[in-house]
Amino acid sequence: MSLKALIFDVDGTLANTERDGHLIAFNLAFKELRLDWAWSNELYHQLLDVTGGQLRIKHYLKNHKPEFECEDVDAFAKKVHGLKTQIYVRLVDTGAIPLRTGVVRLFNEAHKAGLRLAIATTTTPANVDALIINTLGKEALDWFEVIGAGDCVPNLKPAGDVYRWVLEQMNLAPNQAIAFEDSHNGIVAATEAGLKTLVTINEYTESHNFDGAMTVLNHLGEPDTPFHLITGDKTDATYVNVDYLKELYAKYC
C-alpha cells in the first residue's frame, strides 16, 4: 500500500480565514442587518467550537442573546449566514487572505508528484472556490479531484461524514491518504473516518487536544522558514514536502 492522496481542511488549515475573513464577514453582516452585535476575537474563539456558520449563529442566540425575538430561528440563521457568505467571498476576492506558509509550495509539489488532492471542510462550496481561485488561480480548482463541503453530508465535523464521503468519491481506503487539519474537531472527524492526520495549529487552536495526530506543527514550513515541531518524532525535515509525507505515511499508515 502506498500514499495516494492528500485531503485538506480549509478554514485555519489552508489560510487564516477565521480571523481574517469569517469573523470580519460576520460582523459586517450584523452591521448591514442593523443588529447591535459585534463578535470579538475572544468570543469568536469560543464560538468556533461549534462547526458550521448557521449552527454557530443559533448557538450564539441561545447562549448569548436569549432575549432576541425571532419567529423562525432556522430561517433567520440561514439569512444571516447567506449574507455573511456573500461578504466573505467579496473579502477573498480582494486578495486579502493569503494561504498559510508552505501551502502553495506543497500543493505544487504534490500535484507534480501525481498525488491526488481533495478538500474536506464544513464551509460552503462558494467559500472554497473563492479562496482557491484568488490564491492559486481558477485553473487550480481542477487540481482537486473532490471538494467535500458543508452541503455534502448531514453531519458536520467532528463527525467523520465529510471525510468518509470524500474517500468514497475517490474510491480510496483511509490508509491510502493523509488528512491535514488545524483543530480538535477536525482531527476527531478525520480519525473517525480512519485517516491519519498532520496538524498545523493556528491562534484559535494552539491549546486544542491533538491526540492521535502523526505530528503537530506550527505551519508547513518553507526551505528558508522551518516549521516548529510541537509534537511528533523529530526528523531531519524542516518543511513539509512529499518526501516528508511519505516518511510519515510509512511510519503511521
C-alpha positions, -999 to 999 in steps of 0.1 A, spaced: 0 0 0 13 35 -9 3 71 -3 -22 81 -30 -39 112 -18 -38 143 4 -71 156 19 -72 191 32 -94 210 56 -98 247 46 -105 272 73 -75 276 96 -56 249 77 -50 264 43 -54 300 54 -62 321 85 -97 325 71 -114 325 105 -96 356 119 -90 375 86 -122 365 68 -151 349 85 -151 369 117 -149 402 97 -177 390 74 -200 380 103 -196 414 119 -202 432 86 -233 411 80 -246 420 115 -240 457 108 -257 455 74 -287 438 90 -288 465 117 -281 441 145 -263 455 175 -239 426 177 -201 426 174 -182 394 179 -148 400 194 -118 378 186 -121 362 220 -158 354 216 -153 340 182 -125 318 195 -152 302 218 -179 301 190 -155 281 168 -162 251 190 -195 250 171 -189 239 135 -210 254 107 -219 290 104 -257 286 108 -253 264 138 -228 290 152 -254 317 149 -281 296 166 -257 287 194 -249 325 198 -286 333 200 -293 306 225 -264 313 248 -256 350 244 -288 366 231 -317 347 248 -338 378 248 -336 381 210 -371 376 195 -373 356 163 -403 337 149 -381 313 128 -346 308 141 -336 285 113 -347 309 86 -331 338 104 -297 320 108 -299 310 71 -305 346 61 -276 360 82 -252 332 71 -261 338 34 -253 375 37 -221 367 56 -210 343 29 -215 369 2 -194 394 22 -167 367 28 -164 360 -9 -160 397 -16 -133 399 10 -115 369 -5 -119 384 -40 -98 414 -29 -69 391 -22 -68 400 15 -65 364 27 -32 347 17 -26 309 21 -5 299 51 32 292 50 41 263 28 7 256 14 12 269 -22 46 251 -24 31 218 -11 2 219 -35 25 224 -64 49 196 -53 21 172 -46 4 179 -79 36 174 -99 43 142 -79 10 128 -90 -7 127 -56 -44 131 -57 -57 162 -39 -91 167 -22 -109 191 2 -130 180 32 -145 210 50 -176 223 68 -176 256 50 -197 263 19 -185 255 -17 -186 292 -26 -161 299 2 -137 271 -10 -139 282 -47 -133 319 -38 -102 311 -17 -86 287 -43 -93 310 -73 -80 341 -56 -48 325 -42 -39 298 -67 -59 307 -98 -90 294 -114 -72 265 -131 -61 252 -97 -97 241 -90 -90 212 -113 -62 200 -91 -88 189 -65 -105 157 -76 -132 161 -49 -143 191 -29 -164 179 1 -181 209 17 -207 215 43 -236 208 20 -224 172 11 -233 154 43 -259 157 71 -234 158 100 -206 183 101 -173 179 119 -165 165 145 -185 137 127 -164 119 101 -191 121 74 -173 145 51 -141 126 51 -159 93 45 -178 110 17 -146 122 1 -129 88 4 -159 72 -12 -160 96 -41 -123 89 -47 -127 52 -43 -99 51 -17 -94 33 16 -85 55 46 -50 41 48 -42 54 13 -45 91 22 -33 117 48 -56 144 62 -45 179 70 -63 197 99 -59 225 124 -85 218 151 -96 193 176 -130 189 158 -111 183 126 -88 156 139 -117 139 156 -135 138 122 -105 125 103 -98 99 129 -134 87 129 -131 82 92 -99 61 97 -74 87 84 -41 96 99 -36 134 103 -10 161 101 -19 191 121 -9 227 117 -21 249 146 -33 285 145 -40 311 171 -75 297 177 -64 260 181 -30 261 197 -44 248 230 -65 220 214 -60 183 221 -45 166 191 -41 131 205 -37 107 176 -20 131 152 10 119 133 27 152 140 16 187 151 34 217 136 31 255 137 29 255 98 41 235 68 73 255 66 95 266 37 131 259 29 140 293 44 112 292 71 115 260 91 84 246 108 84 242 146 77 207 158 52 208 186 45 170 190 57 141 170 90 124 162 119 146 152 133 140 117 158 158 95 129 176 77 125 213 83 95 218 60 67 195 48 73 182 13 63 150 -5 93 131 8 84 140 44 48 129 39 59 96 25 81 92 56 52 99 79 30 76 59 54 47 61 56 50 98 19 56 107 -2 44 79 
